[in-house]
Amino acid sequence: MLSASLPARAQDLSVETFERAVVAVCNRSIASVVRVKAILPDEGGGMEADPRAMRLRAGSGFFVDPKGEILTAASVVAGAHKIFIEWMNQRFEARLVGIDRERSNLALLQVTGVPAQVKFPALPLDKKISTDPGSLVIMLGFAGDLPASPSVGFVGSMAMYRNTPLMMTRVNTNPGESGAPLLNARGQVAGVLFGASSQLPSMAFALPTRAALRVAADLRQFGEVRYGSLGLNLRQVGVVTSTNAPPQPAIQIDMVLPGTTAEQAGARAGDLLLSINKKPTRLMHDVAEAMFYLRIGEQTQIQLLRSNQLTQMVVNVMSRPASSNVSSMQADPSAPPAPVVVAPASFPKP
């Protein structure tokens, strides 16, 4: 029998147990989810010309702070003349604290016009880098004009899009749910709905909570996200360590920008970049993911390999040069194969 091959814990599971777990998460969390409404000027002239000329865009969001901070999708509130939230049969105006349309599709709002002593129910946050494939996620959002409702699915894998770490999930989404929280089985926010696939209706993408918190920190401080640079131009290469082994993927420094702390620390063109903050960097999307979490002004540790010598150095995260092209960091599938370089046996094995 099938049950004989399952662990004892799995045998104890039932549809009723699963249902109770999902219901419990929804009951604890639903009061923290809000409908976000953005009033936009009409494309023909704007509200100044005719106050009746307006468009309405709706999405979802959730409280991340008892003082009324809300995370939602940038695509919901971008270009809004006014922003309102609907919560517990009440309507409040909200101020746009900051927005990131470039990469994370995240916006930070602040409820206005409420007494300081009012406390809103903030959702607990899961600050792990990612959620394991197969993990349960429960999305809570406002589909159309309907009340908030759950959509249950599972994590597929992690991916990079526009140099942004995203969590792929098998969750069905509907208009009005952009910016909704995805909760784990403990009721913590695992991610924020980034968008859905137009070709795969059952596939949705979420910004992991750790990434959302990194973006929110900049939005809170600057009103925008300031992505950083290490002052290194990099390229994907293949490394051959012996005649009998196939090339291994690696990242090589193509150029060190002059006047940067990377240059002052001794980084050189031709060095292999092995890690950033102890996170291995084998592929360009490894670099993009590691760089996503670095904030300008921070110090970060990198590990280089040069002439059979491992080197650790600390460099400052700097503003990206004006000519920097974010998309150039991503691997282009139509690009020619990566060049092959020879490295000593000390090159770390995967």
C-alpha positions in Angstrom: 0.0 0.0 0.0 1.1 3.6 -0.7 0.7 4.6 3.0 3.2 2.0 4.1 5.9 3.8 2.2 5.1 7.3 3.7 6.7 8.7 6.9 4.5 8.6 10.0 4.1 12.4 9.9 2.9 12.2 6.3 0.3 9.5 7.2 -1.2 11.9 9.8 -1.9 14.5 7.3 -5.5 14.9 5.9 -7.5 17.2 3.9 -9.1 18.5 7.1 -5.8 19.2 8.6 -4.6 21.1 5.6 -7.9 23.0 5.4 -7.7 24.0 9.1 -4.1 25.3 8.6 -5.1 27.4 5.6 -8.2 28.8 7.4 -6.1 29.6 10.5 -3.6 31.6 8.4 -6.4 33.5 6.6 -8.3 34.3 9.8 -5.1 35.7 11.4 -4.0 37.7 8.4 -7.0 39.0 6.5 -7.4 42.1 8.7 -3.9 43.2 7.6 -4.7 43.3 3.9 -6.0 46.4 2.2 -7.5 47.3 -1.1 -5.5 50.1 -2.8 -7.2 52.5 -5.2 -5.3 55.1 -7.3 -7.0 58.0 -9.0 -5.1 58.9 -12.2 -5.5 61.9 -14.5 -7.3 61.2 -17.7 -5.0 60.7 -20.7 -6.6 63.6 -22.5 -5.8 66.5 -20.2 -5.7 65.7 -16.6 -7.8 66.5 -13.5 -6.8 70.2 -13.5 -8.7 70.7 -16.8 -11.8 68.7 -15.6 -12.1 67.1 -12.2 -14.4 64.5 -13.7 -11.7 63.4 -16.1 -10.1 60.6 -14.1 -9.3 56.9 -14.2 -9.3 54.5 -11.3 -6.8 51.7 -10.8 -7.1 49.1 -8.0 -4.8 46.6 -6.4 -4.0 45.0 -3.1 -1.5 45.8 -0.3 -0.8 45.1 3.3 0.4 46.7 6.5 4.1 46.3 7.4 4.1 48.7 10.3 1.5 49.5 13.0 1.9 53.2 12.2 0.3 52.6 8.8 3.0 51.8 6.3 1.8 49.7 3.4 3.5 47.7 0.7 1.8 47.4 -2.7 2.8 47.1 -6.3 4.3 50.1 -8.1 2.1 49.3 -11.1 -1.0 50.1 -9.0 -0.1 53.6 -7.8 2.4 54.9 -10.5 1.3 58.3 -11.7 -1.6 58.6 -9.3 -3.1 61.9 -8.5 -4.5 60.6 -5.2 -4.2 57.2 -3.4 -6.8 55.7 -1.1 -6.9 52.5 0.9 -10.0 50.6 1.9 -9.7 48.7 5.2 -12.3 47.2 7.5 -15.1 49.1 5.7 -13.2 52.3 6.2 -11.5 54.6 3.6 -8.2 56.4 4.3 -6.1 58.6 2.1 -2.5 57.4 1.7 0.7 59.2 0.8 3.2 57.7 -1.7 6.5 57.4 0.3 8.5 56.0 -2.6 8.2 53.9 -5.7 10.5 51.6 -7.7 9.2 51.0 -11.2 12.6 50.1 -12.6 13.2 46.7 -11.1 11.1 45.5 -8.1 7.6 46.9 -9.0 7.2 47.9 -5.3 5.7 51.0 -3.7 5.6 52.1 -0.1 2.6 54.0 1.2 1.8 55.8 4.4 -1.8 56.1 5.7 -2.5 59.8 6.5 -5.2 61.6 8.5 -5.4 59.2 11.4 -4.5 59.9 15.1 -1.0 58.9 16.1 -2.4 56.4 18.7 -4.1 54.3 16.0 -2.3 51.0 15.5 -2.7 49.0 12.3 -2.3 45.2 12.2 1.1 44.6 10.5 1.8 41.2 9.1 4.8 39.3 10.4 7.6 39.0 7.8 9.6 36.0 6.8 13.1 37.4 6.2 14.7 34.3 4.6 16.4 34.8 1.2 14.0 32.3 -0.4 11.4 29.7 0.2 12.1 26.1 -0.7 10.5 24.6 -3.8 7.3 22.9 -2.8 6.6 25.2 0.1 3.0 26.2 0.6 2.0 29.8 -0.1 -1.3 31.5 0.5 -2.0 34.7 -1.4 -4.5 37.1 0.1 -5.8 39.8 -2.3 -8.8 41.7 -3.7 -9.9 40.1 -7.0 -11.9 42.7 -8.8 -14.6 44.2 -6.5 -14.9 41.1 -4.4 -13.9 40.9 -0.7 -10.3 39.7 0.1 -9.9 36.0 -0.6 -7.2 33.4 -0.6 -5.5 31.6 -3.4 -3.4 28.6 -2.4 -0.4 27.4 -4.3 3.2 26.3 -4.0 6.7 27.7 -4.6 8.3 26.5 -7.8 11.8 28.0 -7.8 13.8 31.2 -7.7 14.5 33.2 -10.8 16.1 36.5 -11.8 14.1 39.1 -13.9 15.5 42.6 -14.7 18.3 41.7 -12.2 15.7 41.2 -9.5 15.3 38.0 -7.4 11.8 36.6 -7.8 10.0 33.7 -6.4 8.1 31.6 -9.0 4.8 30.2 -7.6 1.9 28.1 -8.8 -0.7 30.6 -7.7 -3.7 31.8 -9.8 -4.0 35.5 -9.8 -6.7 38.0 -11.0 -6.9 41.7 -11.7 -6.9 43.7 -8.5 -4.5 41.4 -6.7 -1.2 43.1 -7.7 0.8 43.9 -4.5 -1.0 41.2 -2.5 1.1 39.3 0.2 2.0 35.7 -0.2 2.0 34.0 3.2 3.9 30.9 4.3 2.3 28.2 6.4 3.1 30.1 9.5 1.3 33.2 8.4 4.4 35.2 7.7 4.8 37.2 4.5 7.1 35.2 2.2 6.7 37.6 -0.8 4.8 40.4 -2.5 2.9 39.7 -5.8 5.1 41.1 -8.5 3.1 40.0 -11.5 1.6 37.0 -13.4 2.7 35.3 -16.5 0.5 36.2 -19.6 1.3 32.8 -21.1 1.0 30.7 -18.0 -2.1 31.7 -16.0 -1.2 29.5 -13.1 2.3 30.9 -12.7 2.8 34.1 -10.6 6.0 35.9 -9.6 6.6 37.4 -6.1 9.3 39.6 -4.8 10.8 37.7 -1.7 10.2 39.5 1.6 14.0 40.0 2.1 14.2 41.8 -1.2 11.1 43.8 -0.5 12.5 45.0 2.8 15.8 46.0 1.1 13.8 48.1 -1.4 11.5 49.5 1.3 14.5 50.7 3.3 15.6 52.9 0.4 12.1 54.1 -0.4 11.7 55.2 3.2 15.0 57.0 3.2 15.2 58.4 -0.3 11.9 58.0 -1.9 13.6 55.9 -4.6 15.8 52.8 -4.7 19.5 53.4 -5.2 21.1 50.3 -6.5 24.8 50.0 -6.0 28.0 49.1 -7.9 31.4 47.6 -6.9 33.2 49.5 -9.7 33.8 46.3 -11.6 32.9 45.4 -15.2 32.4 41.6 -15.3 32.0 38.9 -17.9 30.9 35.3 -17.9 33.7 32.8 -18.6 34.3 29.1 -18.6 37.2 27.8 -16.4 39.3 24.8 -17.4 41.2 23.4 -14.4 42.5 20.2 -16.1 42.6 18.7 -19.5 40.0 16.0 -18.6 37.4 18.3 -17.0 34.7 20.3 -18.8 34.8 24.0 -18.3 33.1 25.3 -15.2 31.2 28.6 -15.1 32.9 31.5 -13.5 32.9 35.3 -13.3 36.0 37.2 -14.5 36.8 40.9 -13.9 36.9 42.6 -17.3 37.8 46.1 -16.0 38.2 47.8 -12.7 36.8 51.4 -12.8 39.5 53.9 -11.8 39.2 55.7 -8.5 37.1 53.0 -6.8 37.8 51.2 -3.6 38.1 48.0 -5.7 41.0 49.5 -7.5 42.5 50.8 -4.3 42.1 47.3 -2.7 44.1 45.8 -5.6 41.4 44.2 -7.8 42.7 43.7 -11.4 41.3 42.8 -14.7 41.6 39.0 -15.2 40.9 38.2 -11.6 38.1 35.6 -11.0 35.3 36.8 -8.7 34.5 33.9 -6.5 32.0 35.4 -4.0 30.3 38.6 -2.8 29.7 38.6 1.0 30.5 34.9 1.0 27.8 34.2 -1.6 29.4 32.2 -4.5 29.3 33.9 -7.8 29.5 31.4 -10.7 26.9 33.0 -13.1 26.0 36.5 -13.9 22.6 36.1 -12.2 24.5 35.2 -9.0 26.2 38.5 -9.2 22.9 40.3 -9.9 21.3 38.7 -6.9 24.1 39.4 -4.5 24.3 43.0 -5.7 20.5 43.5 -5.3 20.8 43.4 -1.5 23.8 45.8 -1.2 23.1 49.4 -0.3 25.2 52.4 -1.3 27.7 53.3 1.4 27.9 49.8 2.8 31.1 47.8 2.8 31.1 44.3 1.3 33.7 41.5 1.2 34.7 39.9 -2.1 36.9 37.0 -2.8 39.1 36.9 -5.8 41.4 34.2 -7.4 44.6 35.3 -9.1 47.5 33.2 -10.1 46.6 30.4 -7.7 46.2 32.9 -4.9 42.9 33.5 -3.0 42.4 37.1 -1.9 39.8 38.6 0.4 39.2 42.3 0.1 36.7 44.8 1.4 35.2 47.4 -1.0 32.7 50.1 -0.7 29.4 49.9 -2.5 29.2 53.0 -4.7 26.6 54.6 -6.9 26.2 53.2 -10.3 28.0 55.2 -13.0 25.7 57.2 -15.2 26.5 55.0 -18.2 25.8 51.8 -16.3 23.3 49.6 -18.0 21.5 47.3 -15.5 20.3 44.9 -18.2 23.9 44.2 -19.3 24.4 42.2 -16.1 22.0 39.6 -17.2 23.1 36.7 -19.4 21.8 37.1 -23.0 20.7 33.7 -24.3 21.5 34.8 -27.8 25.0 35.9 -26.9 28.1 33.9 -28.2 29.5 31.2 -25.8 31.5 32.5 -22.9 35.3 32.5 -23.4 37.3 29.8 -21.8 40.2 30.6 -19.5 42.6 28.3 -17.7 42.7 28.5 -13.9 44.8 26.7 -11.4 43.7 23.7 -9.4 42.8 25.9 -6.5 39.6 27.0 -8.3 36.8 25.9 -6.1 34.8 22.9 -7.2 31.0 23.2 -7.5 
